[in-house]
Structure formats: structure tokens, C-alpha cells
Amino acid sequence: MGQIGVIYATKTKHSQKLAEAIGRVLQVKAENVAASPTPRPADLLFIVGGIYAGKSLPELINYVESLQANQIKKAVLVTSSTSARR
């Protein structure tokens, strides 16, 4: 496959760990959207983020909304959620 990207947004660093594990396997650097990476064209883009109170982080939503339709051929959305309640 051609260009592969991995981006993430996190509060607890769990999404960072997931994104970095994906990046290691694919041999690409996972980028935190909080660092304001410039969206780059990709054949495959992994978007990693947690669900907090039923929502994604605003910075992740903003990053995804800034993507142009012709920049990304395929995307993979990876989410996780946890609760302290037992």
C-alpha cells in the first residue's frame, strides 16, 4: 500500500498507546492532532481516539473536518471507551 498515516487525540494516553502500536506495526509515526499536524494525503489513514461522555474530542473532530475528500482514499476509525463504574 502507498502512503499510510496514523493520527490520534487523547486525554488519558490510551489512544496514544493504541496509535503508537499501530504505527510501529506499519512503520509510520503516529501524530497527535493536538500538535497540529498538517493533514497530508494518504492512501490509508488510521484515526484513533477515545470516546469521552459519548463524544470524540473536539480537536479530533476538527482535524477530520479539515481533511479534503481527495486527500484520503481510505480511513480506519479506531475508538476505545472505558468507565470507572463497576
ZALO-943019 format. One record per residue (C-alpha): chain; x, y, z. Coordinates in steps of 0.2 Angstrom, whole numbers. Layout:
<sites>
chain, X, Y, Z
A, X, Y, Z;
...
</sites>
This chain:
<sites>
chain, X, Y, Z
A, 0, 0, 0;
A, 6, 18, -3;
A, 6, 32, 10;
A, -1, 27, 27;
A, -5, 39, 41;
A, -9, 37, 59;
A, -16, 52, 69;
A, -24, 52, 87;
A, -31, 63, 100;
A, -31, 58, 118;
A, -35, 64, 136;
A, -29, 48, 145;
A, -15, 42, 134;
A, -24, 26, 130;
A, -27, 32, 112;
A, -9, 37, 110;
A, -4, 19, 115;
A, -15, 12, 103;
A, -10, 24, 89;
A, 9, 21, 93;
A, 6, 2, 92;
A, -2, 3, 75;
A, 12, 15, 69;
A, 25, 3, 75;
A, 17, -12, 65;
A, 16, -1, 50;
A, 32, 8, 52;
A, 25, 25, 52;
A, 25, 39, 66;
A, 8, 41, 75;
A, 4, 60, 76;
A, -6, 69, 90;
A, -18, 81, 82;
A, -15, 92, 97;
A, 2, 96, 89;
A, -7, 102, 74;
A, 0, 91, 61;
A, -4, 97, 43;
A, -16, 85, 35;
A, -7, 75, 22;
A, -13, 65, 8;
A, -14, 46, 12;
A, -20, 30, 4;
A, -25, 24, 21;
A, -27, 35, 37;
A, -29, 27, 54;
A, -39, 39, 65;
A, -38, 34, 84;
A, -47, 42, 98;
A, -57, 39, 114;
A, -75, 42, 117;
A, -77, 53, 132;
A, -95, 55, 139;
A, -101, 48, 122;
A, -91, 60, 111;
A, -75, 61, 102;
A, -63, 75, 107;
A, -66, 92, 98;
A, -48, 93, 92;
A, -50, 76, 83;
A, -67, 81, 75;
A, -59, 97, 69;
A, -44, 88, 61;
A, -55, 76, 52;
A, -67, 90, 46;
A, -51, 99, 39;
A, -47, 84, 28;
A, -51, 86, 9;
A, -61, 72, 1;
A, -47, 70, -12;
A, -33, 68, 2;
A, -38, 52, 9;
A, -43, 36, -1;
A, -47, 25, 14;
A, -49, 28, 33;
A, -49, 17, 48;
A, -58, 23, 64;
A, -51, 16, 80;
A, -60, 21, 96;
A, -60, 15, 114;
A, -70, 19, 129;
A, -69, 14, 147;
A, -79, 18, 163;
A, -74, 18, 181;
A, -91, 11, 186;
A, -91, -7, 190;
</sites>
